[in-house]
Amino acid sequence: MTDMRVAVLGTGYVGLSTGICLAEIGHNVICIDIDERKINKLKERKSPIYEPGLEELLIKNSSTGRLTFTTSHPYALNHADIIIIAVGTPQSDNGRADLSFLEQAAKDLAEHIIRDSIVVVKSTVPVGTNEYLKQLLLGQLKNKVEIKMVSNPEFLRQGSAIQDTLKADRIIIGSDDAGASEKIQEMYRPLNVPFLLTDVRSAEMIKYASNAFLATKISFINGIANLCEAVGADVEDVANGMGYDKRIGSAFLKAGIGYGGSCFPKDVKALLHTSREKGVPFSLLEETIAINDHQQELLVGKAQKRLGELKGKKIAMLGLSFKPETDDMREAPSIKIARALTAAEAKVAAYDPVASGNARKVIGEIITYVDSALEAAKGADALFIVTEWEEFRQLEFEALLDVMKQRIIFDGRNCLDEAALQECGPIEYYPVGRPAVILRRDD
Ligand SMILES: NC(=O)c1ccc[n+]([C@@H]2O[C@H](COP(=O)([O-])OP(=O)(O)OC[C@H]3O[C@@H](n4cnc5c(N)ncnc54)[C@H](O)[C@@H]3O)[C@@H](O)[C@H]2O)c1
């Protein structure tokens, strides 16, 4: 394999991880972003996001010269013959994917591409978008060049983005051009990951189908969890028992306060929008969304039931990011919980190991941000576990409970060790999909 010259448009979670990993396997990569602050930080070899292992590879590959950063489209496109688009496709008001960043990216490419290129769309886009972008691009091309398109959706998970990229389960390559498909396979070959080759529309659909299925699995187990609470069963054992069945599998059967993040919520809604647009009903997706909305409010409802009116009560919230090992706050359940608690005039003190800065921008000053779990717990009537950071499993609960006003824990992620908690009893412990218990120290 010869090293290839690749430009990556957009240095968010996906673009940055992709660019860094492609440099790591020997390619010459230039990453472009319109966000000057991000690029300046990256030029200083500092990661603008919290992502385990990313900064080490950023430093390593920047120092070899194989990885560079710029805000200049002409400079970057002059360098590359493979261009990967990884800009955001957020949700617009009606649930549809907002393609404005992509449209702008296509315009930038049309203006500055100076040689025959393969344009790889890695952003998650509704079926038909690759064709639409190609028309947009071809219609505005400044130079006489040949453009081939490849759909290559991304499946990495925030919190393990680098590992997921280097050790992906599969790489989807959708293209109507055998030569372009072969070139992209060649680019990824050092990763030694299975390829699935398909047409462009199927590639686009694989991404939505995968995310909608995973989100549905989460909502399914949450539906079972709510039933378990009603009938006195234990959802953890139920999920375990189901997971042994190879046809079901144990992944994504964790009951809790629902999914969030930059992908599942918007991708399920975008797929539902497509189904409505095409007149093909898919009410299962509506239920997936409805169950998730309900789960996100679960802890507040439970607290109201236990504590009565929340006005003036103090709640300690542990965790703000939508999942552990990331500082990303997009669609994090903590947002809804914080707003519901403060609407009920509760006082909230929140602690997160890395996401408080981003949380301030989204939730604002309606809650207090503190620097430790212990500080959050001071004088609290209840403790909410909102994100399952490992740090929370390891907390000194003895000390924490001692500073609380009432020894009540609502564990929204079923992540605490009941046996260990018992040693710090008495505690009222409310997990999800399992009976609430009063944990007492053994006599
Ligand atoms: N985040 C994930 O876990 C994940 C996983 C799989 C797929 N995806 C998909 O990948 C895409 C990107 O997601 P993300 O989370 O990395 O987004 P992000 O918002 O973190 O990053 C997007 C970046 O693109 C930049 N940008 C916008 N327009 C640009 C332009 N014209 N030229 C250059 N840069 C531009 C923005 O400044 C931003 O830095 C989305 O479609 C998303 O659905 C995300």
Ligand as a Chemical Component Dictionary entry (heavy atoms), coordinates in Angstrom:
data_LIG
# 
_chem_comp.id                   LIG 
_chem_comp.type                 NON-POLYMER 
_chem_comp.pdbx_formal_charge   0 
_chem_comp.three_letter_code    LIG 
# 
loop_
_chem_comp_atom.comp_id 
_chem_comp_atom.atom_id 
_chem_comp_atom.alt_atom_id 
_chem_comp_atom.type_symbol 
_chem_comp_atom.charge 
_chem_comp_atom.model_Cartn_x 
_chem_comp_atom.model_Cartn_y 
_chem_comp_atom.model_Cartn_z 
_chem_comp_atom.pdbx_ordinal 
LIG N1  N1  N 0  -20.461 11.614 17.445 1  
LIG C1  C1  C 0  -20.640 10.333 17.210 2  
LIG O1  O1  O 0  -20.531 9.487  18.100 3  
LIG C2  C2  C 0  -20.982 9.862  15.813 4  
LIG C3  C3  C 0  -20.880 8.495  15.515 5  
LIG C4  C4  C 0  -21.190 8.078  14.224 6  
LIG C5  C5  C 0  -21.626 8.999  13.273 7  
LIG N2  N2  N 1  -21.735 10.316 13.602 8  
LIG C6  C6  C 0  -22.149 11.260 12.565 9  
LIG O2  O2  O 0  -20.976 11.913 12.070 10 
LIG C7  C7  C 0  -21.253 13.292 11.742 11 
LIG C8  C8  C 0  -20.352 14.210 12.554 12 
LIG O3  O3  O 0  -20.630 14.036 13.915 13 
LIG P1  P1  P 0  -19.717 14.684 15.068 14 
LIG O4  O4  O 0  -20.276 14.236 16.361 15 
LIG O5  O5  O -1 -18.285 14.434 14.755 16 
LIG O6  O6  O 0  -20.048 16.250 14.813 17 
LIG P2  P2  P 0  -19.394 17.518 15.505 18 
LIG O7  O7  O 0  -20.479 18.514 15.608 19 
LIG O8  O8  O 0  -18.641 17.105 16.725 20 
LIG O9  O9  O 0  -18.311 18.031 14.435 21 
LIG C9  C9  C 0  -18.608 18.573 13.193 22 
LIG C10 C10 C 0  -17.487 19.542 12.817 23 
LIG O10 O10 O 0  -17.665 19.976 11.457 24 
LIG C11 C11 C 0  -17.236 21.322 11.372 25 
LIG N3  N3  N 0  -17.757 21.918 10.115 26 
LIG C12 C12 C 0  -19.027 22.336 9.829  27 
LIG N4  N4  N 0  -19.097 22.772 8.564  28 
LIG C13 C13 C 0  -17.863 22.653 8.013  29 
LIG C14 C14 C 0  -17.296 22.928 6.731  30 
LIG N5  N5  N 0  -18.025 23.458 5.722  31 
LIG N6  N6  N 0  -15.966 22.663 6.524  32 
LIG C15 C15 C 0  -15.208 22.153 7.528  33 
LIG N7  N7  N 0  -15.694 21.874 8.756  34 
LIG C16 C16 C 0  -17.003 22.096 9.006  35 
LIG C17 C17 C 0  -17.757 21.944 12.653 36 
LIG O11 O11 O 0  -17.119 23.146 12.969 37 
LIG C18 C18 C 0  -17.467 20.811 13.652 38 
LIG O12 O12 O 0  -16.185 20.955 14.247 39 
LIG C19 C19 C 0  -22.748 13.469 12.020 40 
LIG O13 O13 O 0  -23.459 13.236 10.839 41 
LIG C20 C20 C 0  -23.060 12.382 13.044 42 
LIG O14 O14 O 0  -24.407 11.984 13.007 43 
LIG C21 C21 C 0  -21.406 10.769 14.849 44 
# 
loop_
_chem_comp_bond.comp_id 
_chem_comp_bond.atom_id_1 
_chem_comp_bond.atom_id_2 
_chem_comp_bond.value_order 
_chem_comp_bond.pdbx_ordinal 
LIG N1  C1  SING 1  
LIG C1  O1  DOUB 2  
LIG C1  C2  SING 3  
LIG C2  C3  SING 4  
LIG C2  C21 DOUB 5  
LIG C3  C4  DOUB 6  
LIG C4  C5  SING 7  
LIG C5  N2  DOUB 8  
LIG N2  C6  SING 9  
LIG N2  C21 SING 10 
LIG C6  O2  SING 11 
LIG C6  C20 SING 12 
LIG O2  C7  SING 13 
LIG C7  C8  SING 14 
LIG C7  C19 SING 15 
LIG C8  O3  SING 16 
LIG O3  P1  SING 17 
LIG P1  O4  DOUB 18 
LIG P1  O5  SING 19 
LIG P1  O6  SING 20 
LIG O6  P2  SING 21 
LIG P2  O7  DOUB 22 
LIG P2  O8  SING 23 
LIG P2  O9  SING 24 
LIG O9  C9  SING 25 
LIG C9  C10 SING 26 
LIG C10 O10 SING 27 
LIG C10 C18 SING 28 
LIG O10 C11 SING 29 
LIG C11 N3  SING 30 
LIG C11 C17 SING 31 
LIG N3  C12 SING 32 
LIG N3  C16 SING 33 
LIG C12 N4  DOUB 34 
LIG N4  C13 SING 35 
LIG C13 C14 SING 36 
LIG C13 C16 DOUB 37 
LIG C14 N5  SING 38 
LIG C14 N6  DOUB 39 
LIG N6  C15 SING 40 
LIG C15 N7  DOUB 41 
LIG N7  C16 SING 42 
LIG C17 O11 SING 43 
LIG C17 C18 SING 44 
LIG C18 O12 SING 45 
LIG C19 O13 SING 46 
LIG C19 C20 SING 47 
LIG C20 O14 SING 48 
# 
